[in-house]
Each structure stands twice: as structure tokens, then as C-alpha cells.
Amino acid sequence: MENTLSTFTDLTPYERQIFIAELYHNAWYSQDRYEQLYDLFSNWRDNPVREKKFLGELTNNLNEPAHEN
């Protein structure tokens, strides 16, 4: 992954997997790097660039009882 690309979407699927794996690896073996990654994650979670729904979130919503008004 030594190529300099302009966006994340320019990476091939394999390169994206390696990118995420390297983040995971560094967070796993270094508390300091985990904290840096968690701070970034928290910032992004609290200030999303756009709304998202992941499959797990959709599935959990289907299993919850409907709220009556």
C-alpha cells in the first residue's frame, strides 16, 4: 500500500482490507495507538459525514417490539 492515492475508494478491495487490518493490528498491540484510534472513531461517530445504517443495526431494529402511540 505504498501507492499514494487520492481517496479511500481508489484502493482495491484487497488494499482496503490490508488498511483496516493494519489499523486493527496497531490498536491490538499498542494501548497508545488504540486510544488514538478510539478518539478518532468517537469523533467520527459523533460527527458523521452522512447517515448510515449497518446490517446489524437494521436486524436489531427488526427484533425490537413496535412502539405504540
VOGU-3710 file (C-alpha; in Angstrom, 3 decimals, decimal comma):
1> mentlstftd> 0,000/0,000/0,000  2,807/2,355/-0,726  0,933/3,999/-3,570  -0,322/7,473/-2,852  -3,960/7,584/-3,902  -6,319/10,478/-3,576  -9,240/8,686/-1,900  -10,005/5,526/0,047  -12,215/4,355/-2,817  -9,180/4,379/-5,133
11> ltpyerqifi> -7,814/1,415/-3,175  -8,590/-2,068/-4,403  -10,747/-4,226/-2,119  -7,596/-6,101/-1,043  -5,778/-2,843/-0,247  -8,765/-1,661/1,807  -8,703/-4,934/3,766  -4,981/-4,507/4,463  -5,546/-0,881/5,503  -8,182/-1,905/8,058
21> aelyhnawys> -6,092/-4,900/9,192  -3,112/-2,624/9,883  -5,308/-0,315/11,976  -6,574/-3,322/13,930  -3,060/-4,722/14,363  -1,688/-1,435/15,698  -4,629/-0,948/18,065  -4,277/-4,524/19,332  -0,596/-4,269/20,194  -0,362/-0,674/21,420
31> qdryeqlydl> -2,605/0,912/24,047  -1,499/4,373/22,909  -2,459/3,651/19,312  -5,751/2,105/20,434  -6,567/5,304/22,314  -5,682/7,431/19,275  -7,867/5,263/17,049  -10,701/5,269/19,575  -10,577/9,076/19,821  -10,823/9,324/16,031
41> fsnwrdnpvr> -13,636/6,767/15,963  -15,536/8,635/18,679  -15,157/11,913/16,816  -16,418/10,368/13,583  -19,276/8,549/15,351  -20,408/11,786/16,999  -19,986/13,851/13,799  -20,854/11,569/10,867  -20,356/12,751/7,309  -23,769/11,275/6,455
51> ekkflgeltn> -26,380/8,985/7,937  -25,570/5,265/7,900  -27,320/2,037/8,771  -25,339/-1,178/9,031  -26,949/-4,573/8,604  -26,613/-5,433/12,306  -28,378/-2,223/13,287  -31,214/-2,943/10,859  -31,558/-6,527/12,125  -31,648/-5,392/15,766
61> nlnepahen> -34,397/-2,900/14,944  -36,500/-5,667/13,380  -36,282/-7,697/16,607  -37,444/-4,845/18,850  -41,146/-4,568/19,662  -43,010/-1,819/17,863  -43,803/1,269/19,912  -47,464/2,156/20,105  -48,555/5,797/20,172
//
